[in-house]
Amino acid sequence: MQQDGSPQSEMASEAHLRQLKATFEQLPNKIELFLFTTKGQDDVFAQANRQVIRAFRELGARITIREYGLDHELAQKWNVTHSPTLLIAPEHYSIRWLGAPMGEEARTFLETLILVGSGKSNLSDQSVKVIKKIDSQRNIKVFVSPTCPYCPQEAVNAVKAAVEMPDTISLEIVDIQSEPELATQYSAQSVPQAYANDVLIGQGAQTEEVFILSLLKLEPQSIFIPDSDAELVDADLVIIGGGPAGLTAGIYAVRSGIKTAVVEREALGGQVATTPVVENYPGFTSVGGKTLVDILVSHALEYVQIFQGEAVVDLQPGNPHNVVTSRRKFNAKAVLLATGATHRSLDVPGESRLSGRGVSYCSTCDGPLFKGKKVVMVGGGNSAVTEALHLFNMGVDVTLIHRREKLRAQKFLVQQLSDNNISVLWDTEIQEIRGEERVEEILLGNRKTGEKFAFKTDGVFIAIGYVPAVELARKVGVAINENGYIQHDDKHRTNIPGVYCAGDVQGGYKQIVTAAGQGAEAAMTIFEDLINPYWLKQGDG
């Protein structure tokens, strides 16, 4: 929903507020909130808590709030030692917030209040089957940041678990900006990160079922195979991927009369959701990536059904095509692969081991933890320079490392580097990332002189491009070209009849507007092909 102050935006906001109030009025349980702070230390997080709670209290009388000092007997009863700490219905659940539910985490807070007020976890049937196997205590910590669009998904997973099994599962949601020492203690320098019984069980946003399985196993799981009795959904088109290409395709497909579903395992918007600033998207001279995503998602939701937080675990082409996710099955006449791309890694020693412990691919998510610290940004394109500037504006001491003698970024961005006196190490590559529990230094090499030298740093941010997410395509036999992208014709058709592609996964210009255009084109091709299937003509020939 566009927050531009227009009459349409205000009307939509008022309608949304009325809907929320109606939801809270129907909740069967009171929602008691207890805020604990240090007397005489009214910091920004305590103030933010009061502001957020005040706003949510307007939704209904079922929400109550009481504030006490850390020296109060209730703080001792519930073992509260950090300020501020927000307890949510502590007589019934063990859910606490260290910090304040602001920014992106307001979404988590809203869903938490609804779950607690209803007394229902809303876990999928698949997740319930798994969580009921847990027979010993689980103490969960989820580290989050108000600027991280992926954090709400992981935090809500944990809230659902705590609501489902209140006697067995406790939860602390930890804001890394409010509790930097605790984040450092757990080496949680990338968010979201989830721990259970002080064991890392999740790094990055997981689907609900994968999170619950990780909680059961007490180790990170990468995949969840659903039981065979998953819900079945019939659709004309299933779009795999909820970035600009997939969402735009969904809009155009439904407007053409095609029954469509969009499946996305992570945050909607793809890479755009973590882009600090988007320059010159048509209609916007400059706009925050998350703001642009919110506008696009709100538009798409007016047309297409979106299944977020579901990983596609299998695709079986045929007539119909069978798409299996972590929660259900789809039968579809056509499938659009809009799976986008993933961050390219340096592939140097220490990178994988220290990922989330000083190695990061998202300045928007993780940058706030490095305020006042020294980091490097690796890359030479628009993304690297934009993120370096973003870190600098957060108060981070940032040095750009580029393997060539000239940046590929636009002149406007390069000039901003110079204007802000951000240092650049030219013709330099990282050869190793070093540290025991977290990043401490990097080994650098000059490509021209061959000189090697150590460089002290608290963090390594990497923005060296993307690798197309073609694993699913490759698995089902979709042809991949020599550059690693999905092979397609000029109408976005792949070598498998009824399977199409759009966006970064098919190559071409890495621009948001290009991905959106490809999504629209693909949707119109699919509309025409469903009416007059080209593969039947091929069969007749």
N, C-alpha and C positions, 0 to 999 in steps of 0.2 A: 504494500500500500504506500503510495507516494505521500511523504510527509512534506507537502509544499505549501500548506496553508490555504489551498484552494477550497471552494465550497464543496467540491466532490470529495476531497480528502477529509474534510471535517465531518461530512455526513457519514462517510465510511467509518471514521474513528468513533463517532457517536453510536453507530449501529453495532460496532464491535464491542464497545463498552457495555451496551445494553445486553448483549448476548452473554458477556462474562458475568454480569450481575445476576442474570437469570440462572446461569450455571451454579454460582455460589449459593444462591438462595435454595437450590434443590439439594445441596449436599447434606447428608444426614448427620455429620459430626461437626462439633466445634473444632476450630483450629487455634490452639493456644501457642503463642510465640513468646519466648523468653529471651530477652537481649541482656547479655552481661558485658559490662564495660569497666574500665578502670576509672575510678572517681578522679575528677580533676584533669583527665587526659581525654579531651573531646576531639579525637583525631578525625581525619576525613572518612575513615571507614565506619566509625560509629555514627557520624552524621549521615552518611549514605544509607546505613541501615534504617535509621529513623525515617528518612525521606521515602525510601522504597516501601517500607511497611505502611507508612501513612497513605501512600498512593493505593496500596492493595487493600487497606482497610475500607476504602470507599466502595469496594466491591460487595460488601455485605457485613452484617453484624456478627457473623459466625467467626470472624477473625478477631482475636483479642491479643493485646501485647502488654507485657510487663517488663520493666527494665530494673536491673539490680547491679550492684557492684560485685567485683570478684571476691570481696570479703563476705558476701552474704551466705547464709547457711544453705541456700539452694544451690549456690555455686559449688559448695563442698559436697552436697548430696549428689550432684550430677557430675562431679569431677571436672569442673570448668576452670581452666587455668590461663586461657588466652583471651585477650581483649582486642576487638570485640568478638564474641561468640554468640551466635543465634541458635537457640534450640527450638525445634519444631515438634510440637505435641509430645514433649518428653515423657509424659505419663504413659504413653502408648507406644512410642517409637523411639529408637535411638538414632536420630538424625540431627546433625549439628553443622553449622556453617561457620568456618573460621575466616572472617573477612566480611564482605557485604555482597549481596546478590544484585550487582549492578551491571550495566552493559549487557553483553550477550547472556550473562547468567540470570538476568531477570526472567528469561524464558524458562530456565530450570526452576526458578523459584515459583513461578506461576503453576507449572505442572506439578511441582511438589505439593503445593497447597491443595490442588484439586485431588491428587491421589490420597493425601492424608484426610482431607475432608470427606472423601467417599469411602475411605477404608478399604479400597480395592487397589491392587497393584497394576492392573491392566496388562500384566505379562501375557504374552502369547501362550497358547496351549503347549507349544513345543518347549518354551522356557520353563513353564511350571513343571513339566515332567522332569526336567533336569534339576531345577533348584530343590525339588523335594528329596533329591538324593543326598543333599548336604546334611550331615549328621553331627557336625561340630561347629563351634563358634567361628564366625567370619567377621573380622573387623576391617572395614574398607576405608581407604583414604583415596579420594579423587582430587588431584591437583588441577586447578582451572585458572583461567585468566578472563577478565571481563571483555578482552578484545578478541577472544578465540571463538570463531563460529562453530568449531567442531566440539567444543567442550560440553555444551548442553546435552548432546546425544549421549556421551559417556556418563555424565553426572546423573541424568534421568534413568539410565540403566541401573545405576547403583541405588537410586531412590526407590525404584520399583522393587528391587531385591529386598531392601530394608522394610518396605511396607508388606511384602508378601510373607516374610518370616521375621517378625519383630523380636522374637525371643532368641533368635539365632544370629541375626545379622545387624551390625551397627555400622554407621556411616559418618564420616567426616568429609565435607566438601571444603577444600583448602584453597583459598585465593592466594596465588604465589606472590602477588604484590603486597598483600597484607601480612603474609607469613613467609618472607624470603628465607629466613633462617631454617624453617621447617622444610621448605622446598630444597634448600641446599643440603640439609641432612639426608634427604631421600634422593638427592641428585636429580630432582625433578625440574630440569631446566628446559623442558619442552612439554607443552600441554596439548591435550589432556594426557595424564598418566594416572593409572589406577593401581593401587596396592591392596592386597588382602593379607592380613596377618603379617604385614611388613614384607611381603613378597610381591614383586612386580607381576601383575596379571594382565596389564593392558597398556600399550603405548599407542596413542592416537585413538580416534573414535572407532569403537567396535559396534557391530550390529548387536542388538539385544541378546540374541541367542548365543553369539560367540562370547559376549561378556559373561553371561550366566554359566556357560561351559567352562570358561577360564576361572570363574569363581569356584566352581566345583573342583576343578583339577588343581587349583592353586599354581597355575602356570599359564602363560599366554597361549591362547589357541588361535589358529588362523582361519579355521573353517568349521562350519556346523552343517551337518547333513540332516535335513528334516526327515521325520518319519513319513511313510508313504501315504498317510491319510491327510496330507496338507489340503487346504481349501483350494478348490479349482475355480479359476476365473476365465471366462471366455471373452476374447477381445479381437477386434480386427487388427490392431497394431499394438505391439509391446515395444516401448522405447527403453533401452538399457542405457541409463546415464541421465543425470539431472542437471547438466551444465547448460550454458546458453544454447547449444545446438539441440539438446534433447528437449528442453522446455519450449523453445520456439517451435520445434517440430510438433510437439504436443498441441500447442495452440492452433497451428495451421491444420493439423489433422482433424481435430474435433470440429473446427469450423467448416471443414469439408464434409462432415457427417460420418467420420470414421470413429468407431468406439475404440478409445485409446487409453493405455495405462503407461505411466512412467515409473520405472524402478530405479532407485538410487541408494547405494549402500552407505554413503557418507553424507556430508552436508550438501544441500542443494546449492547450485551455482558453480561447482567445480573450483578451478583455480581462482576465479574472480572473487570468490568469497573471502580469500585471504590476501587479495591485492590491496595495498594501502590506498592508492589513488589511481583511478582510471582517467586518462587524458583523452579528450576529444572523441568520446563515444557520441554518435549523432544525438544532438539535443542537450549534451552536457559538455561544457568546456573542461570541467574537472568534476569528478564525483568519486566518493569512496566506493571501493569495490563491494563492500557489504551492502551499502545503500542501493547500488545498482541491482544487486542480487535480490534484495527485498522487493524492489519494484517488479522485477521480472517474475519472481515466484508468485507474488500476489496476482499478477496478470494471468499467469498460467493456471493458478488454482480456480480461476473463474470458469475454466473450460475443462481441464483434464484431471483425472484422478491420479494422484501421486502416491507411490508406495515407498516412503523413505525409510532408511535403516534396514533394507533388505538386500542381502547379497545374492547375486545370481550364481548358483552352484552348478547349474547344468543347462545346456541348450541343445535340444535335439531337433534339427531341421526336418521338416516333412510337411505333410498336409493333414492336420495343421502342424505348425511349429510348436514344440513343447518347451516352455521356459520354466525352470524350477528355481525358486528362490529359497532363502532360509525359512520362509513362513508359508509359502503356498505354491501352487502350480498355475501356469497360464497356458491356455490354448490360443494361438494367434495365427491369423492369416499371413501376417508380415511381421518382421522384426527389424528394428533400426538400432544399429550399434553406434551409440554416441558416448563411448566409454572414456573419451578424452585422453589425457596423458598424465604421467606421474613424474615427480621430480627426478631429474638426472643426478646421479651420485658421482662423487669424485673417484670412487673405487681405490682409495688409498688406505694403508694400514691405520687402524684406530677409528675410522669413520663410522663403521657399523657398531662397534663396541661402545662408542661414546655418543651414539645417537640418542637424543633426549637428555644427555648429560653435558650439554654445551654445544653439541652439533645440532643444528636446526635448519629447516627448510622454509620456515614461516616467521618472518619478522613481526607480522601482525599478532600472531599467537604468543610468541615467546619473548619478543623484544622487551616488554616491561620489566622482566626479571633482571635485565642487564643494565638498567639505569645506573649511571655512575661507574660502569665497568668498561673494560676494553674488549672489543670483539673485532673480527675481520668479516668482510663480506666478499665472497668469491664469485666472480663473474664480470662480464663487460657489456651486457646488453641492457635494454630498458628496465627489465625486472630487477637486475642487480643494483643498478644505480638508484632506481626508485626506492628499493628497500633500504639501501644505505642511507639515503636522505631521511627515510622514515625513522630509522634507528637514531640518527643524529638528532632529529627533532624530539625524540623521547628522552634525550640526555645521555645517550650511549656514545662512548668514544669509539668511533668506527674507522677502520682502515679498509680500503677497497684493494683487493688483489686480482690482477688481471694477467693472463698468460701472454698477452700481446702488448705491443707498444702503442696501441690506439684502441679506444672504446668503440663498441658498435652502437651504443646508445645514441638517442637523438641529441642534437646540439644543445637544445634547451635544457635537457637533464644534465649534460656534461658541464654546462655553464654553472648550474646550481651546485655541483660538486666543488667547483673552483670558488664560487662565491662564499661557500661555507667552510672553506679551508679543510676539506676532507682529504686525507692523505691517500695516495694511490701508489701501490707497488707494481711497477710495470715489468713485463716479461718474466713474471714470477709464477711459479706453481707450488701448490702444497704437495709435499711428498709423504708426509706422515702427520697424523694428529695424535698428540701424546697427552697422557694423564692417567692417574690411577682410577679415582672414582668419578672425575669430571675432567673436562678439557683444561689443561694447564699451559701447553705451548704447542706450536706447530713447527715442523721442519720444512723450510722453504728452499727452493732451488731457482736460481736465475737461469733462464733458458738460453741467454746469450753468452754469459761468462762461465756458466757451470758452477758458480759459487753456491755453496749450501750454508744455511745459517738457521739458528733457532729463533723463534719469535714468540714472546710471551703473550698469551691472550686468554680471556675467560670464556670466549665463545667463538664458534665458527658457523656463520650463516652461509648457505650455499644456494646460488641462483644461477646455474649454468645451463638452463634449458630443461627440456622435458623429453621423456621417452613415451611413445604411444602405448596405451594400455590395450595390447592386442592378445593377451593371454587367452581370453574366452574365444576370440575369433580364430586364433590358431588351433585351439582345442577342437573346434567343430569343423575344421577344414576350410575356413575362409582363406582365400589366397592373400599372402602378404608380399608387398613389393620389395625391391632390393634395398630400400631405405628404411624398411621396418614398419611401414604404414599399411593399412588395409588397401588392397588393390580394388579399384572400382572404375566404372565407366562414367561418362559425363552426366549420368542421371543418378549417381550415387548407388548403383546396383553392384553387388559383389558377385563372385562366381557361383554362389548358391542362390537359386531362385527364391525370391521372397525375402531375402536378407539384404539389408541396405546399411550404409554408413554415412556419418556426417560429423563435422567438427574436427578437432585436433587429431583424432585417431585415423583420419584419412589423409593427413598431411596438408600441405599448402601453407598459406599465410597464418601465423599464430596470432590472430586478432579476434576479439570478442565479436565484433560486427560480422566478420567472415564466418565464424562458427554459427551465429544466429542465421545468417543468410543460407548457409548450407542446410541447416535444419529445416528451414522453410521450403527450400527446393526439394529436399528428400521427401517431405510430407506430401507435396503436390505430386511428385512422381508416384509415390505409394498409392495415393488416391486414384490416379489414372490406371495404375497397374492392377489394382483390386477390381476395377470395373472391367478391364480388358487385359488379363494376365499375359505378359509377354512370353512367359515360359511355356504356355500352351501352344503359342504360335511356333516356338522353337521345336516343340515336340512334334507338331504336325509336319514341319519341314523335313 
